[in-house]
Structure formats: structure tokens, C-alpha cells
């Protein structure tokens, strides 16, 4: 028996199917839950800008965060509206959002800038130093913005468990990345899940764009999985001073975090962690002193 159907657990985010389950030399069929993955088309000024494979939900945040973190817009105030696109009959289209900028004349220029950015990013001749220079030319390092930011080590140790407890869809499917925004007391401020970890971060940033809560200069970003260059780039745009991850960062992520003034933490598991850059922001438990201060 094959096929897929919307799960009663969470119809928007979870599908069900039958799988053949093996254990030792025995097998049988059972129902299994899958994370929904569908394309989202982002339109800007009536023109298709990008198609992103994502988990449905918070599509307006994903679109807004994507535009800001990729440099298509420079400021959250440039967005006037994000809404579902409509067909010729005026009916909402599934999986398509339309972004309207306050200055509609900017749409063509913004689209061209985005296309140039991705043409350069995809070129074979682009090296790590060029990538970092391009990001830092658009976003100032965080040295001044986060000069007073400090977080106790004991607070960081508690974040993965708090993130995991809040992951509703992951509990059903085990197939999602998560990005959580925490304050320095370890309180979860915002959580987003998605099949793509970049998308989860963009949704967090998009929430700040749409609710005028950017910059996130007093927050900690925790991501499941590894930390890539692109995640550091997005965090820098949102002015996030500290990024932690369950797994490892890439070499280019570490380089950008160092130059961008971001404290980057990897392998945050149990009561251990690796602090790759700017360790001076991590304080001893119950102390105001910082490491390498």
C-alpha cells in the first residue's frame, strides 16, 4: 500500500505514508510521518525573483527575511506589504507571495541587484576572501553594536534542550532544521522550523522585518546542524552578536564571524562547546568576567 496524505497531527506541515520497516530479519508495514516540502515563489513588483524549497508556514516572514538577508533590500522599512499573489480571477495562489516595496520604482533595480549578486556568488572565480569582503562591504562588523553583550556559559548549555522541547513538527517527523532566538537569560523568544536551515533563519529575520523588532543586537541565534557562511551572513545583516550550533562550522563561516565581530560557537552539546571567535563575550557562571577579556 503506497501513497501520501495529510496527517491529522499537523496537516499543514506533516504528511503520512506507509513504509516497510525492517528490524533484524523481520519486516512489516507501518505509518510514518514526513515533513512537507513545497516550492515558494517570491515575486517582487510583479516579477518572479526566486523559488525556494521550504516547509509551508510563515511564508511572509520567509520572503521578508530572504530579501533583507540576501541584500535585495537594505532596510526593513523598504517593505510595504507581503501578501499571497492572486491569479487572473483575483483568487489567492498557493505557494506564491507578492512583495510590494514602498518605492515601487525600486523593484526593477532591486531585482537586477539580486540577479547580479547570485551571478557573482555562483561564479567559479569567487574565493573566500572575495566573499567575506563582499559581505562586509554591505554590513559593518558588530564590534561597536555588541560591545556590552555578555552571556554566561551555563546559559548557553541549556539552549539546545529548550530548542528541542519547542520543536513541534520535528517531534512528529524528525526531518526539520530549527532556528531559535534567545535572550541572554536563555529564554526562547522565537522559534522557526524548516527543511532548510537557511530558511529557518530567514523566517526569524523576516519576523523582525515585519514586526519592527530588528536589530537583534541583544540576542543569541541557535541553529540545528552545522553553521555555514550563509548563516553568518544572514546573522550579520540582522546584527546578531552570538551564534551557537549543535554541530560544526565551516572554515569560511569562522573567518566571516571573526571579521564580522560575531561570537561563533559549535558542538554545543551537554556542558561542552567550542568557541571559535570572540570568546570574550562568554562569561564564567555567576561572574561578570569574560573569557580572554
C-alpha positions in Angstrom: 0.0 0.0 0.0 1.5 3.3 -1.1 0.5 7.0 -1.2 0.6 10.1 0.8 -2.0 12.0 2.8 -2.1 15.0 5.1 -1.5 13.9 8.7 -4.1 14.7 11.3 -1.3 15.7 13.6 -0.5 18.8 11.7 -2.0 18.9 8.2 0.0 22.0 7.0 3.4 20.7 7.9 3.2 16.9 8.2 2.3 14.2 5.5 1.8 10.5 6.2 2.8 7.4 4.2 3.3 3.7 4.7 6.9 2.4 4.9 8.3 -1.1 5.1 10.1 -1.3 8.4 12.9 -3.9 8.9 14.2 -5.0 12.3 16.7 -7.8 12.2 15.2 -10.4 9.9 11.6 -9.4 10.3 9.7 -6.7 8.4 6.3 -5.2 8.4 4.4 -2.1 7.2 3.7 0.9 9.4 2.6 4.5 9.0 5.4 7.1 9.0 5.3 10.9 9.2 7.1 13.1 6.7 7.9 16.9 6.7 6.1 18.7 4.0 8.4 20.3 1.4 6.9 22.6 -1.3 8.2 25.4 -3.5 7.5 29.0 -2.6 7.8 31.6 -5.4 8.7 35.1 -4.3 7.6 37.9 -6.6 8.8 41.5 -6.4 7.0 44.2 -8.3 5.1 41.5 -10.3 8.3 39.8 -11.4 9.4 36.4 -10.2 12.5 36.8 -8.1 13.2 33.4 -6.6 11.8 30.0 -5.9 12.7 28.5 -2.5 12.0 24.9 -1.4 10.6 25.2 2.1 8.2 23.9 4.7 4.9 25.9 4.4 4.1 28.4 7.2 5.3 31.9 7.9 5.8 32.5 4.2 5.6 36.3 4.6 8.4 36.1 7.1 10.5 33.9 4.8 10.1 36.3 1.9 10.9 39.4 4.0 13.8 37.8 5.7 15.2 36.4 2.4 15.1 39.9 0.8 16.9 41.5 3.7 19.5 38.8 4.4 20.3 38.5 0.7 20.8 42.2 0.3 17.9 42.8 -2.1 16.6 45.4 0.3 18.9 47.3 2.7 16.3 48.2 5.4 13.2 46.6 6.8 11.3 49.8 6.2 11.5 49.4 2.5 8.8 46.7 2.5 5.2 48.0 2.4 3.4 44.6 2.1 3.9 40.9 1.8 0.7 39.0 0.7 -0.4 35.9 -1.2 -0.3 36.6 -5.0 -3.6 36.4 -6.9 -4.4 34.8 -10.2 -6.3 36.5 -13.1 -9.6 35.9 -11.3 -8.4 37.6 -8.1 -8.1 34.3 -6.2 -5.0 33.7 -3.9 -2.4 31.4 -5.5 -0.9 28.6 -3.4 2.8 28.9 -2.8 3.3 32.3 -4.3 3.8 35.6 -2.4 4.0 39.1 -3.7 6.2 41.7 -2.1 5.5 45.4 -2.5 8.1 47.9 -1.7 7.3 51.5 -0.5 9.0 52.8 -3.6 7.7 50.6 -6.3 10.2 52.1 -8.8 12.9 50.3 -6.8 11.6 46.8 -7.8 13.5 46.7 -11.1 16.8 47.9 -9.6 16.4 45.5 -6.6 15.7 42.6 -8.9 18.8 43.4 -11.0 20.9 43.7 -7.9 19.8 40.3 -6.7 20.5 38.7 -10.0 24.0 40.2 -10.2 24.6 39.1 -6.6 23.8 35.5 -7.4 25.7 35.5 -10.7 28.8 36.6 -8.8 28.2 34.1 -6.0 27.9 31.2 -8.4 31.0 32.1 -10.4 33.9 29.7 -10.3 36.5 32.5 -9.7 34.9 33.7 -6.4 37.2 32.9 -3.5 36.6 33.0 0.3 38.3 36.4 0.7 36.2 37.9 -2.0 33.0 36.5 -0.4 33.9 38.0 3.0 34.8 41.3 1.5 31.5 41.5 -0.4 29.5 40.8 2.8 31.5 43.3 4.9 31.1 46.0 2.3 27.3 45.8 2.8 27.3 45.2 6.6 29.5 46.8 9.2 31.2 44.5 11.7 29.5 44.2 15.0 32.3 45.4 17.3 30.6 48.6 18.4 27.0 47.2 18.3 27.8 44.4 20.7 30.5 45.9 22.9 28.4 45.3 26.0 27.0 41.9 25.1 27.8 39.1 27.5 26.3 35.7 28.1 27.1 33.1 30.8 28.4 29.8 29.7 25.8 28.0 31.9 23.0 29.8 29.9 24.4 28.5 26.6 24.5 24.9 27.8 20.7 25.0 28.4 19.7 26.3 24.9 19.7 23.0 22.9 17.3 21.3 25.2 15.0 24.3 25.2 15.0 24.5 21.5 14.3 20.7 21.2 11.4 21.0 23.6 9.8 23.7 21.4 10.1 21.8 18.1 6.6 20.7 17.4 7.0 19.4 13.9 10.3 17.8 14.5 8.7 15.7 17.2 6.4 14.1 14.6 8.9 13.8 11.7 12.5 14.2 12.8 13.1 15.9 9.4 13.4 19.6 10.2 16.0 22.1 11.0 15.3 24.7 13.6 16.5 28.2 14.4 15.8 29.8 17.7 16.3 33.3 19.0 17.1 33.5 22.8 17.9 36.4 25.1 21.0 36.4 27.4 18.9 34.7 30.2 18.3 31.7 28.0 14.6 32.5 27.4 13.3 31.4 24.0 12.0 34.5 22.1 11.2 33.0 18.8 11.4 29.6 17.0 11.0 28.7 13.4 11.4 25.2 11.7 12.0 24.4 8.1 13.5 21.7 5.8 16.2 24.2 5.1 18.2 25.7 7.9 18.8 28.9 5.9 15.0 29.2 5.5 14.5 28.8 9.3 17.0 31.7 9.9 15.3 33.8 7.2 11.9 33.3 8.9 13.3 34.6 12.2 14.8 37.6 10.4 11.6 38.2 8.5 9.6 38.3 11.7 11.9 41.1 12.8 11.3 42.9 9.5 7.5 42.6 9.6 7.2 43.4 13.4 9.9 46.1 13.5 12.0 44.3 16.2 15.3 44.4 14.3 18.1 44.6 15.0 18.6 41.5 17.2 21.6 43.0 18.8 20.9 41.5 22.3 20.0 38.0 21.1 21.6 34.6 20.6 20.9 32.6 17.5 20.9 28.8 17.9 20.7 26.6 14.8 20.4 22.9 14.5 23.0 21.2 12.3 26.2 22.9 11.1 26.9 26.6 10.6 27.6 27.8 7.1 29.0 31.0 5.6 25.5 32.0 4.5 24.1 31.7 8.1 26.8 34.0 9.4 26.0 36.4 6.6 22.3 36.5 7.4 23.0 36.9 11.1 25.3 39.9 10.4 22.5 41.6 8.4 20.2 41.1 11.4 23.0 42.3 13.8 23.0 39.1 15.9 26.2 39.1 18.1 26.3 35.4 19.0 25.6 32.2 17.0 25.6 28.7 18.5 25.1 25.4 16.8 24.8 21.8 17.7 27.4 20.8 15.0 30.5 22.2 13.4 31.0 25.5 11.5 32.7 25.7 8.1 36.1 27.3 7.7 34.6 30.3 5.8 31.9 30.7 8.5 34.7 31.0 11.1 36.6 33.6 9.0 33.5 35.7 8.4 32.4 35.5 12.1 35.9 36.7 13.2 36.0 39.6 10.8 32.3 40.4 11.3 32.6 40.6 15.1 30.3 37.6 15.8 30.9 35.1 18.6 30.6 31.7 17.0 30.0 28.6 19.0 30.0 25.0 17.7 29.4 21.5 19.1 27.2 22.8 21.8 26.3 19.5 23.5 25.7 18.8 27.1 28.0 21.0 29.1 30.7 21.4 26.4 31.2 23.8 23.5 33.8 25.1 21.2 34.0 28.9 20.9 35.7 29.7 17.6 35.6 33.5 17.6 35.3 36.4 20.0 35.3 34.3 23.2 35.4 37.5 25.3 31.6 37.6 25.3 31.3 34.3 27.2 31.4 34.7 31.0 32.0 32.3 33.8 29.0 31.1 35.7 27.8 33.7 38.2 30.6 36.1 37.1 30.7 39.3 35.1 34.3 38.4 34.0 34.7 37.2 30.4 37.0 34.7 28.7 40.0 36.4 27.2 38.8 39.8 28.4 
